[in-house]
Amino acid sequence: MTKKELFFKLKEKLDTLYENPHCTLDYTTPFELLVATILSAQCTDARVNIVTKTIFPKYNTPEAFASLSENEISKLIQSTGFYRNKAKNIRNCAITLVNEYNSIVPDTMEELTKLAGVGRKTAGVILGEIYKKPAIVIDTHAKRLANRMGLTKQTDPVKIELELAKFIPPEFQFDFCHRLVAHGRAVCKAQKPACETCILKETCKHGIKTLQKAK
């Protein structure tokens, strides 16, 4: 079975399990999502949503964040972890958006990854969620599941992204990554994947091996 064939088998089953995959970060504007995604590094989406629920009613534009000091931003986002570095990145990102992009979040991988604090994962979230462009977003869940399922042997997120892009059709990329994240949170957990009850157990490489060992 080719990896593309494996992808379609996995996709068919995941589509039935997660009919409407969606971003679990709360936002109302592209910039809010950009900030929330930067904050989500090494932090749960639930915690980020608690923090941004307080911040965004008052500060939700590049101009607003650019007017704050790093220390002021740090105090606002302290509970998200690594807050000093995130504060520096968010402020510098906001300043760049104001000065170079007329406060508009750009819509290309090249331009997005030039912004402070924005790597390929964050850029992919913006491209797929806001601009509805093809994007493969590799977070810890997608990385783990892609390896377990047999879609890749790579461990570097960028290499995984580029490999998956070779055989996953563009129109399916972003939603498939959403489904990987959902499945990783609900079933295919890092420490103890529930292979016995998983809908993918007869398709997933790791699931097949686990069930064979149990016999």
N, C-alpha and C positions, 0 to 999 in steps of 0.2 A: 504494500500500500504506500503510495506517495504521501508526502506531507500535506499536499493540497487535498488529497482524498480524505486523509485523516481529519483535516480541518473541517471539511464539510460534514463529516459524520459527527464530530463533536458539536459543531454549530447547530445541527438539526436538533440534537437533544437539549442543548443549553437554551435554544430558542423557546422550547416548550416549557422549560423550567423558569425562565426569567423573560417574560413576554415584553415587559417595558423597562429595559435597563435605563438608569438615569444617574446623573451626577448627584452625589449625596452631600455636596457642599451647597450651602444656601447663598444665593446671590441674586441681584436684580439687574446688574450691569456687567459688561465685559471687564471693567476695571475691578469691580468687587470680586469677580471670580478669580482674576489674576492674583489679587492680594490673598484671597482665601487659599488658593492653591500653593502659594509660597509658604503660607503659615502651616499648611498640612504636612510639610516635611517633618518626619519623626514625630508626628502628632496625629491623633485620630480626627476624622472629619467631625465627629460629634463634639469634641472639645473646641475645634475651630469654629463651629457654628455657634457655640455658646459665647465665644469671644467676639465674633463679628456681629452678633445680634446686638451687642452693646456699642460696638464701634461704628458700624455703618450708618446708623441714623444721624450721626454727627460728622463723620469723616468717610466719604465714599467717592472722592474724585482725586485725580492726580494732584490737582492744585491744593487740596486740603492736606494730603499727606506730605507734599513738598514743603508746606508751610510749618510743619512740625519738626522738632529736633529729633535726633535719634533717641535721646533719652525719653522724650515724651512718647514716642511710638513704643519704645521698650516697655514702658509702664502699662500701656494699653494691651500689649500682646504677651505679657510675661508668662502666663500659664500655658502657652503653646510650646515652650521649650526652645532652647537655642535662640532666645528672643533678641539678644543683642545683635547677632549676625543677621537675623531676619529683619530687625528694625533698620539696620544700615542698608540692606538690600531693597527693602520696600521704599525707603526714602529716596535712594538713588534712582530706583526704577521710576518713581513718580516724577522726579526732576527731569529725567530723560524724556519721559512721555510728554511733559509740558513743553520742554524746550525744542524737541526734535520731531514730535509726532502730533502736535496740536491737541494733545491730551487724548488721542485715539489709540487704543490698543492695536498694534499691527497684526496683520493676518498671514504672515509667512513665518516658517520655521527660522529662516536666517535672521529676520529682524527681531523676532521674539527672543531668541537666544542671545542677542546682544544686550538685552536688558539685565540689570543686576538681579541676581537671585533666580533667574529663569533658565532652567536646563531643558533638555528635550522632552522630559516627561511633562513639566508644567506647560511648555509650549504646545505639546500635543493635546492637552486638555483644552486649551483655548481654541486651537484650530478645529477640533472635533465638536466641542460643545457650543461655541459661539459662532464659528464661521462654517460649520457643517462640512468641513473638508476632511479628506481621508487622514487618519491619524492612528498610529499604534502607540498606546500609552503603556509603558512597562513600569508598574510599581512593584512592590514586594509580592503582592498576590499574583499578578500576571507573570512575573518572573518564575515564581514557584510552580504555578500550574502549567505554564508552557513547557517547563522541563519535565514535570511528572507525566504529562500527557504524551510526551514524545514529539512535540513540535520543534524542539530545539535541544541542543546539548550545550549551548552557550550559557555563560554565567554573567557576562557583562550586559547590562540593560540595553545599551546602544546596539551591541551586536545582535541581541535578541530581536530588537525592533527591526533592524535592517533585514534579518533573516526572514522574519514573519512577513515582512512587506513583499517578499519575493513570491509568496504563494497565496496570501490572503487577498482576495479582490478588494480594491479600494472602498467600494460601497459597504463592505461588511466590517472593515477594520475597527472603527471606533466602538460600535455596539458590541462587537465580540470581546473587546477588552473590558468593557463594562460588565459583561457577563462573567468573564474570568474573575474579576474582583468580587462580584456578588457570590460566586460559587466558592471562592477562596475564603470569604468571611463566614459563609453558612455551612459548608460541607468539607471542602478540601483545606483544612486548617494546617498550619505549619507543623505543630507538634503531633497531632493525632487526626489524620484525615479519615473520614468515615467512609472508607472504600466499600464496606459491606452493603451499605444502603445507598451508595451513590448511583445516580442515573447513568453515569459514564463508565461504570465498572467493567463493562465488556468491550470498551473502546479505548479507554485510557491505558497507556503503557504501564503506569505504576499500579493502577487498579487491577489489571490482568495479573501482574506478578504477585501482588498481595493475595489475591484470591487463590492463585495456584499454590502458594506456600501454605495456605490455610487448609488445603485438602489433605 
